[in-house]
Amino acid sequence: MAKMIHSMIRVLDEARSVEFYNKAFGLKVADRFEFDSFVLVYLSNEESDFELELTINKGREEPYELGQGYGHLAVSVDDLEAEHKRLTEAGLNPNPLSGLTHASGWAARYFFITDPDGYKIEVIQRGGRFK
């Protein structure tokens, strides 16, 4: 059986992105590999084995176009309101709290936040299928 291990995004500024993901989600650098034309940085925390891989292409100065294919990353938290307040107080400008329900009884409470490169991250209340 396959196991999901990481998701990769391309970013312009390594330090800015590492700072954002640490401040927002407590992700820290697990590994960093420098190559001639690019750098790979793996971020993780104690909550999960899943990692976020940042790819920094050396010499790139213009922002990446996210296009219509990228949706979002998602993280789950124990206390959605407390996280929203913490991120707001940290100056990271999360979107307002929101929710979604389905006729089956399935429901989700969440908000989105945007990283320095324009990637959307969904912050979901932990519970049910969102462990």
C-alpha positions in Angstrom: 0.0 0.0 0.0 1.3 3.5 -0.9 1.9 6.1 1.9 1.7 9.8 1.2 5.0 11.4 2.3 5.1 14.9 1.0 3.7 17.6 -1.3 6.0 20.0 -3.2 5.5 23.7 -3.9 7.9 26.1 -5.7 8.7 29.3 -3.8 10.8 32.4 -4.5 12.3 33.2 -1.1 13.5 30.4 1.1 13.8 32.4 4.3 10.4 34.1 3.9 8.6 30.8 3.2 10.4 28.9 6.1 9.4 31.7 8.4 5.8 31.7 7.3 5.3 27.9 7.6 7.0 27.9 11.0 5.0 30.9 12.3 1.7 29.6 10.9 2.0 25.8 11.4 5.0 25.1 13.5 6.8 23.5 10.6 10.6 23.3 10.9 13.3 22.4 8.5 13.8 18.6 8.6 16.3 18.5 5.8 17.9 20.9 3.3 19.7 19.9 0.1 21.4 22.4 -2.1 22.1 21.7 -5.8 23.7 23.8 -8.5 20.5 25.3 -9.8 18.0 24.7 -7.0 17.5 24.0 -3.3 15.1 21.5 -1.7 13.8 22.2 1.8 11.7 19.6 3.7 9.5 21.0 6.5 7.7 19.0 9.1 6.4 19.0 12.7 5.7 16.4 15.4 2.0 16.1 14.4 2.6 14.1 11.3 5.2 12.2 9.2 3.9 14.1 6.1 6.3 16.8 4.9 6.0 19.9 2.8 8.9 20.2 0.2 9.8 23.7 -0.8 11.7 24.0 -4.1 13.7 27.1 -4.6 15.0 27.6 -8.2 18.2 29.7 -8.0 18.0 32.9 -10.1 14.3 33.0 -10.4 12.9 36.5 -9.6 9.4 36.5 -11.0 6.5 34.9 -9.0 5.2 31.5 -10.2 1.8 31.4 -11.8 -0.3 29.1 -9.8 -2.7 28.5 -12.6 -6.1 26.8 -12.3 -4.8 23.4 -11.3 -3.6 24.1 -7.8 -6.2 23.9 -5.1 -4.8 24.0 -1.6 -2.9 22.2 1.1 -4.9 21.4 4.3 -3.9 21.1 8.0 -6.2 20.1 10.9 -6.2 21.8 14.3 -7.7 21.0 17.7 -9.2 24.5 18.2 -10.1 26.3 15.0 -11.1 29.6 16.7 -7.9 29.7 18.8 -5.7 29.1 15.7 -7.6 31.8 13.7 -7.0 34.2 16.6 -3.3 33.3 16.9 -2.7 33.7 13.1 -4.6 37.0 13.1 -2.5 38.3 16.1 0.7 37.1 14.3 -0.2 39.4 11.3 -0.7 36.5 8.9 -4.2 37.6 7.8 -6.3 34.5 7.7 -9.6 34.6 5.9 -12.8 34.6 8.0 -14.1 31.3 9.6 -16.4 29.3 7.4 -18.3 26.1 7.2 -19.7 23.5 4.9 -22.4 20.9 5.3 -23.7 18.1 3.2 -27.1 16.4 3.2 -25.4 13.2 4.4 -24.6 14.9 7.7 -20.9 15.5 6.9 -19.7 18.9 8.0 -16.5 20.9 8.1 -15.5 24.1 9.8 -12.4 25.9 8.3 -10.7 29.0 7.2 -8.1 29.7 4.5 -4.7 31.5 4.8 -2.4 32.4 2.0 1.4 31.9 2.1 3.9 34.5 0.7 3.8 32.9 -2.7 0.1 32.9 -3.0 -0.5 29.2 -2.1 -3.8 28.6 -0.3 -3.8 26.6 2.9 -7.0 25.3 4.4 -7.1 25.1 8.2 -9.8 22.6 9.3 -11.3 21.8 12.7 -9.9 18.4 13.7 -12.6 15.7 14.0 -14.5 13.1 11.9 -12.6 12.4 8.7 -10.1 15.2 9.4 -7.8 13.7 11.9 
